[in-house]
Amino acid sequence: VEGGILHIHGNVNDSDETRWLDNVVESISNIAKAHGLSWSVSSEHVERVKWYGPHIRHLVVDVRCRPI
């Protein structure tokens, strides 16, 4: 297994961007562990695509997953 990059979208309160990003990385890492995989999971890039409403941003994060 080589790993790869996940392209994940979310609508996030602008004050919660860092928390959302940390939660995405932690969630993917936990999914890998639940399937018996020892993987390195990290965010590669965050794109702030557009505003959806007051203080709500559409974000896209590229999450790199690779076996350790």
N, C-alpha and C positions, 0 to 999 in steps of 0.2 A: 504494500500500500504506500503510495507516494504522498498523499495529502493533497491540498489544494486551497483555493480561496473561495469563501462564501461571500456573497454580495447581499447584505441584509438591509432592508428598509425599515424605517420607523418614524412615527409622528411623536415628537417629544417636546415637553415644555422646555423653553430655552434655559431655565435655571436647572434642569435635570439632565443636560446633555452628558456630562461626565459620568453621572450615576448610571444612565442608560447604557453608555458604552461599556463601562465596567461590568454591568449586568449581562450584556450580550456575550462578552468574552467568557465570563464565569459560567453562564448557562451552556455554551457550546462545550466548554471544557468538562462540565459535569455530565453532559450527554455522552461524550467520548468515554469517560470513566465508567459510566453505567453500562457501556457495551464492552468493557474490559480492555479498552484501548489506552495506551499511555501516549498522549499527544501534547505537543506544544501548541497553544492557541494564543494568537496575538492580533491586535488590530493593526492593519497596514495603512489604511487611509480612511478619513471621514470627510464626506462631502455634505455640506449644508446646501441642500437643493433649492428649497424655497420656503416661504412662510405659508402655513395653512390657515392661520388666524392669529389673533393677538397672542404673542408669546409661544405659539406652537410652530415648530420647525419640522420640515420633512428632512430627515437625515438618511444617508446611506453610508454604511461602514463595510469595508473589505476586511474580512477576518481570515488570516492565514492559519491553516491547520496542518500540522506535519507530525509524523511519528517521531518519538524521542529515541 
